[in-house]
Amino acid sequence: MKTTDPDTIIWRKPSGAPVACLEKIKVLNENHAELRQTVQDIMEDALLMGCSEAQIRAAMHALIDEVVPAFGEQAD
């Protein structure tokens, strides 16, 4: 089992308390699974086109680091 398997992730609020709403957890898990598949597709396409795996990984890490939310964290 991968450490980023959504079934093993405990989604947390800014306070550190776990998200308890099953619908919210379902949405987060679905988004996670979709993102995982997209990242997998990007990696495979890039490798098939002869790109460096290390460069693709660095580009994807940088992309995540550059994402800025439209609004701040919500209070508990």
VENURUR-V663585 format. One record per backbone hydrogen bond with DSSP energy under -0.5 kcal/mol. NH is the residue of the N-H (numbers start at 0). CO is the residue of the C=O. E is the energy in kcal/mol with one decimal. If there is no record, write none. Layout:
nh=NH co=CO e=E
nh=NH co=CO e=E
//
This chain:
nh=4 co=1 e=-1.5
nh=7 co=4 e=-2.5
nh=8 co=4 e=-0.8
nh=10 co=8 e=-0.8
nh=12 co=16 e=-3.2
nh=15 co=12 e=-2.2
nh=18 co=10 e=-3.1
nh=24 co=20 e=-2.3
nh=25 co=21 e=-2.4
nh=26 co=22 e=-2.3
nh=27 co=23 e=-2.6
nh=28 co=24 e=-2.7
nh=29 co=25 e=-2.4
nh=30 co=26 e=-2.7
nh=31 co=27 e=-2.3
nh=32 co=28 e=-2.3
nh=33 co=29 e=-2.4
nh=34 co=30 e=-2.5
nh=35 co=31 e=-2.6
nh=36 co=32 e=-2.1
nh=37 co=33 e=-2.3
nh=38 co=34 e=-2.9
nh=39 co=35 e=-2.4
nh=40 co=36 e=-2.5
nh=41 co=37 e=-2.6
nh=42 co=38 e=-2.6
nh=43 co=39 e=-2.6
nh=44 co=40 e=-2.7
nh=45 co=41 e=-2.6
nh=46 co=42 e=-2.5
nh=47 co=43 e=-2.5
nh=48 co=44 e=-1.6
nh=49 co=46 e=-1.5
nh=50 co=45 e=-2.8
nh=55 co=51 e=-2.2
nh=56 co=52 e=-2.7
nh=57 co=53 e=-2.3
nh=58 co=54 e=-2.6
nh=59 co=55 e=-2.4
nh=60 co=56 e=-2.6
nh=61 co=57 e=-2.5
nh=62 co=58 e=-2.1
nh=63 co=59 e=-2.1
nh=64 co=60 e=-2.3
nh=65 co=61 e=-1.7
nh=66 co=62 e=-1.0
nh=66 co=63 e=-0.7
//
